[in-house]
């Protein structure tokens, strides 16, 4: 039987998660993890921007926690948001804030899967310096409308003491056929840039997000594995473990800019706060090998 968890108003509620984002990649994975861990959960039926439907969900489920993996990233990529700004605002700003507000009224904590693509390397955080952006740093990347909306809502959510904001970056999983997987994306691109970045290994970090909810953690968290890895380093691993005949071509940021609508974020996030809470958290390259490439190993040379 699930152990009751204290809500913000001091009452104790049996552990039961209400999850938004059922049709999304992360939302689907969360359901799988909760099922594996035998934790009761229900997928939300309401739309985030529809306050009445969220209230109906909360009244029906009476959750101990809400996990929000819903929102708009754009298909096939964030360039979609540039031409659909109102739809992006409705989902990423109005929807997320409405959910946080409704949950606060009921004393329910929310774990919000956000993005770390709201920063870009600058003079104080140079490429290769090892100096990452911390949780309290002010976002400095406004190159895409998607990132603008995410930075706006993160700033506003700071005022909600019931919200735990997880800054996810360039998510990767062991499912190398999933089109949302960062590795799958770059193996299918004609050309790729080669820049070190902080990234999120979902196979390792999503179970941690469940534990964060159980610990009732709130505030902003850089939700990435410690350290950085470059596009070429990942593709070298892919070649070593998965396809020894794989080849790729690089191009510069200037060349990339000619084939995309909105600039992309490149940065390193300081994951020391998460590492302190979860000392077992692996550095990015070790996590890639353990959780992604070893399970997909097809070559004998690796």
C-alpha positions as CSV (number, residue, x, y, z in Angstrom):
1,X,0.0,0.0,0.0
2,X,1.3,3.5,-0.9
3,X,2.5,5.6,2.0
4,X,0.5,8.7,2.5
5,X,2.3,11.9,1.6
6,X,1.7,15.3,3.3
7,X,0.2,18.0,1.1
8,X,0.9,21.7,1.3
9,X,-2.0,22.3,3.6
10,X,-0.8,19.6,6.1
11,X,-3.3,16.8,5.2
12,X,-2.0,13.3,4.2
13,X,-3.0,11.9,0.9
14,X,-2.2,8.3,-0.3
15,X,0.5,8.3,-3.0
16,X,-1.2,8.7,-6.3
17,X,0.2,10.6,-9.3
18,X,-1.9,12.6,-11.8
19,X,0.1,12.7,-15.1
20,X,-0.4,15.2,-18.0
21,X,1.2,14.5,-21.4
22,X,-0.1,11.0,-22.0
23,X,0.4,11.2,-25.8
24,X,3.9,12.7,-25.4
25,X,7.2,11.0,-25.2
26,X,8.1,11.9,-21.6
27,X,4.5,11.5,-20.4
28,X,4.4,8.0,-21.9
29,X,7.7,7.0,-20.3
30,X,6.5,8.3,-16.9
31,X,3.5,6.0,-17.1
32,X,5.7,3.1,-17.8
33,X,8.0,3.9,-14.9
34,X,5.1,4.3,-12.4
35,X,3.6,1.0,-13.6
36,X,7.0,-0.7,-13.1
37,X,7.3,0.8,-9.6
38,X,3.7,-0.2,-8.8
39,X,2.8,3.4,-8.0
40,X,-0.8,4.3,-8.6
41,X,-1.3,6.9,-11.2
42,X,-3.9,8.4,-13.5
43,X,-3.5,10.3,-16.8
44,X,-5.2,13.6,-16.8
45,X,-8.2,14.0,-19.2
46,X,-8.4,17.8,-19.1
47,X,-6.6,20.3,-21.3
48,X,-4.2,22.5,-19.4
49,X,-5.6,25.8,-20.6
50,X,-9.1,24.7,-19.5
51,X,-9.3,25.4,-15.8
52,X,-12.6,23.7,-15.3
53,X,-11.4,20.4,-16.8
54,X,-8.3,20.5,-14.5
55,X,-10.4,21.0,-11.5
56,X,-12.6,18.1,-12.5
57,X,-9.4,15.9,-12.8
58,X,-8.2,16.9,-9.4
59,X,-11.5,16.4,-7.7
60,X,-11.9,12.9,-9.4
61,X,-8.4,11.6,-8.8
62,X,-7.4,13.4,-5.5
63,X,-3.7,13.0,-6.3
64,X,-0.8,13.4,-4.0
65,X,1.3,14.8,-6.8
66,X,0.9,16.0,-10.4
67,X,3.5,15.4,-13.1
68,X,3.3,17.8,-16.0
69,X,4.9,16.6,-19.2
70,X,2.4,18.3,-21.5
71,X,3.1,21.3,-23.7
72,X,4.2,22.3,-27.2
73,X,7.7,21.7,-28.5
74,X,6.7,21.8,-32.2
75,X,6.7,19.2,-34.9
76,X,9.0,18.3,-36.4
77,X,11.0,20.8,-34.3
78,X,10.8,24.2,-32.5
79,X,10.6,26.1,-35.8
80,X,6.9,25.2,-35.8
81,X,6.4,27.5,-32.8
82,X,7.6,30.5,-34.8
83,X,4.6,30.3,-37.1
84,X,2.1,29.2,-34.3
85,X,2.8,31.7,-31.5
86,X,-0.7,31.9,-30.0
87,X,-0.9,28.1,-29.8
88,X,2.5,28.0,-28.2
89,X,1.5,30.6,-25.6
90,X,-1.8,28.8,-24.9
91,X,0.0,25.5,-24.1
92,X,3.3,26.5,-22.7
93,X,2.4,29.6,-20.7
94,X,-1.4,29.8,-20.0
95,X,-1.8,26.0,-19.6
96,X,1.2,25.5,-17.4
97,X,0.3,28.4,-15.1
98,X,-3.3,27.3,-14.9
99,X,-2.3,23.8,-13.8
100,X,0.1,25.2,-11.2
101,X,-2.5,27.6,-9.9
102,X,-5.3,25.0,-9.6
103,X,-3.0,22.6,-7.8
104,X,-1.8,25.3,-5.4
105,X,-5.5,26.0,-4.5
106,X,-5.7,22.3,-3.5
107,X,-2.4,22.0,-1.8
108,X,-1.0,19.7,-4.4
109,X,2.7,19.7,-5.5
110,X,3.5,19.8,-9.3
111,X,6.6,18.5,-10.9
112,X,6.9,20.4,-14.2
113,X,9.1,19.1,-17.0
114,X,10.5,22.3,-18.4
115,X,13.6,23.1,-20.5
116,X,17.2,24.2,-20.0
117,X,17.2,25.6,-23.6
118,X,16.8,29.1,-22.2
119,X,20.6,29.8,-22.0
120,X,23.4,30.1,-24.4
121,X,27.2,30.2,-23.9
122,X,28.5,33.7,-23.0
123,X,31.6,35.4,-21.6
124,X,30.9,34.1,-18.1
125,X,30.0,30.6,-19.4
126,X,32.3,29.9,-22.3
127,X,32.4,26.7,-24.3
128,X,34.7,24.2,-22.7
129,X,35.2,26.2,-19.5
130,X,33.3,23.8,-17.3
131,X,31.4,26.8,-15.9
132,X,27.7,26.0,-16.2
133,X,24.6,28.1,-15.7
134,X,23.1,27.6,-12.2
135,X,19.5,27.4,-11.1
136,X,19.4,31.0,-10.0
137,X,20.8,32.4,-13.2
138,X,18.6,34.6,-15.4
139,X,17.9,33.1,-18.9
140,X,19.9,34.8,-21.7
141,X,18.7,32.9,-24.8
142,X,15.8,34.4,-26.7
143,X,16.6,33.1,-30.1
144,X,13.5,31.0,-30.5
145,X,9.9,31.8,-29.6
146,X,9.6,28.4,-27.9
147,X,12.5,29.3,-25.6
148,X,11.0,32.7,-24.9
149,X,7.7,31.2,-23.7
150,X,9.6,28.6,-21.5
151,X,11.7,31.4,-19.9
152,X,8.6,33.5,-19.2
153,X,6.7,30.7,-17.5
154,X,9.8,29.6,-15.5
155,X,10.1,33.1,-14.1
156,X,6.4,33.2,-13.2
157,X,6.4,29.7,-11.6
158,X,9.0,30.9,-9.1
159,X,6.1,32.4,-7.2
160,X,4.4,29.1,-6.8
161,X,5.8,27.3,-3.8
162,X,4.1,24.0,-4.9
163,X,6.1,23.7,-8.1
164,X,9.2,21.8,-8.9
165,X,10.7,22.9,-12.2
166,X,13.0,20.5,-14.0
167,X,15.2,21.9,-16.7
168,X,15.5,19.1,-19.3
169,X,18.0,19.5,-22.2
170,X,18.3,17.6,-25.5
171,X,16.6,14.5,-24.0
172,X,18.1,11.1,-24.9
173,X,16.7,7.6,-24.2
174,X,17.7,4.0,-25.0
175,X,14.9,3.9,-27.7
176,X,17.0,4.8,-30.7
177,X,14.0,4.6,-33.0
178,X,12.1,7.3,-31.3
179,X,12.1,10.5,-33.5
180,X,12.1,12.7,-30.4
181,X,15.4,11.2,-29.1
182,X,18.3,13.6,-29.6
183,X,20.5,10.8,-30.9
184,X,17.9,9.6,-33.4
185,X,17.6,13.2,-34.6
186,X,21.3,13.8,-35.2
187,X,21.8,10.4,-36.9
188,X,19.2,11.3,-39.4
189,X,20.4,14.9,-40.1
190,X,22.3,15.5,-43.3
191,X,24.8,17.6,-41.4
192,X,25.3,18.4,-37.7
193,X,27.0,21.0,-35.7
194,X,29.6,19.9,-33.1
195,X,29.1,21.8,-29.8
196,X,29.4,20.5,-26.2
197,X,26.1,20.6,-24.4
198,X,24.4,19.4,-21.2
199,X,21.9,16.7,-21.9
200,X,19.3,14.6,-20.1
201,X,19.5,10.8,-20.1
202,X,15.8,9.9,-19.5
203,X,16.4,6.3,-18.5
204,X,18.4,7.5,-15.6
205,X,16.7,10.8,-14.7
206,X,13.0,10.1,-15.1
207,X,13.0,7.6,-12.2
208,X,14.8,10.3,-10.2
209,X,12.0,12.7,-11.0
210,X,9.6,10.3,-9.4
211,X,11.8,10.2,-6.3
212,X,12.0,14.0,-6.3
213,X,8.2,14.2,-6.2
214,X,8.1,11.7,-3.3
215,X,10.6,13.8,-1.4
216,X,8.3,16.9,-2.1
217,X,11.2,18.9,-3.6
218,X,10.3,22.2,-5.1
219,X,12.0,25.1,-6.9
220,X,14.2,25.1,-10.0
221,X,16.5,22.2,-10.8
222,X,19.0,21.8,-13.6
223,X,17.8,18.3,-14.7
224,X,20.8,17.1,-16.7
225,X,23.6,14.7,-16.2
226,X,26.8,16.4,-14.9
227,X,29.2,17.5,-17.6
228,X,28.8,18.0,-21.3
229,X,29.1,15.9,-24.5
230,X,29.4,17.0,-28.1
231,X,27.5,15.9,-31.2
232,X,30.6,14.2,-32.6
233,X,31.3,12.4,-29.3
234,X,27.8,10.9,-29.3
235,X,28.1,9.9,-33.0
236,X,31.5,8.3,-32.3
237,X,29.8,6.2,-29.6
238,X,27.0,5.4,-32.0
239,X,29.5,4.2,-34.6
240,X,31.4,2.2,-31.9
241,X,28.4,0.5,-30.4
242,X,25.6,0.5,-33.0
243,X,26.7,0.9,-36.6
244,X,30.4,0.7,-37.5
245,X,29.6,2.0,-41.0
246,X,27.9,5.1,-39.8
247,X,29.3,8.4,-41.2
248,X,28.3,12.0,-40.8
249,X,29.2,15.5,-41.8
250,X,29.7,18.6,-39.7
251,X,28.8,22.2,-40.5
252,X,29.1,25.5,-38.7
253,X,26.5,27.4,-36.7
254,X,26.5,30.0,-39.6
255,X,25.8,27.2,-42.1
256,X,23.1,25.8,-39.8
257,X,21.4,29.1,-39.5
258,X,20.7,29.0,-43.3
259,X,18.5,25.9,-42.9
260,X,16.6,26.6,-39.7
261,X,14.1,29.3,-38.9
262,X,15.0,29.9,-35.2
263,X,18.5,29.7,-33.6
264,X,19.1,26.8,-31.3
265,X,20.3,27.0,-27.7
266,X,23.8,25.6,-26.8
267,X,24.9,25.6,-23.1
268,X,26.3,23.8,-20.1
269,X,24.1,23.6,-17.0
270,X,25.6,23.2,-13.6
271,X,24.1,20.0,-12.2
272,X,25.8,20.1,-8.8
273,X,22.5,20.8,-6.9
274,X,20.9,17.6,-8.4
275,X,24.2,15.6,-7.8
276,X,24.2,16.7,-4.2
277,X,20.6,15.4,-3.7
278,X,21.3,12.2,-5.8
279,X,25.0,11.3,-5.4
280,X,24.6,8.2,-7.6
281,X,23.9,10.4,-10.6
282,X,26.3,9.5,-13.4
283,X,28.3,12.0,-15.6
284,X,26.8,12.4,-19.0
285,X,29.3,10.2,-20.9
286,X,29.1,7.3,-18.4
287,X,25.3,7.5,-18.4
288,X,25.2,7.4,-22.2
289,X,27.2,4.2,-22.2
290,X,25.4,2.5,-19.4
291,X,21.8,3.4,-20.2
292,X,21.8,4.0,-24.0
293,X,24.7,2.4,-25.9
294,X,25.4,-0.8,-23.9
295,X,21.7,-1.9,-24.2
296,X,21.8,-1.1,-27.9
297,X,25.2,-2.7,-28.6
298,X,25.3,-4.4,-31.9
299,X,29.0,-4.4,-32.7
300,X,31.8,-6.7,-31.4
301,X,34.4,-4.0,-31.3
302,X,32.8,-2.0,-28.6
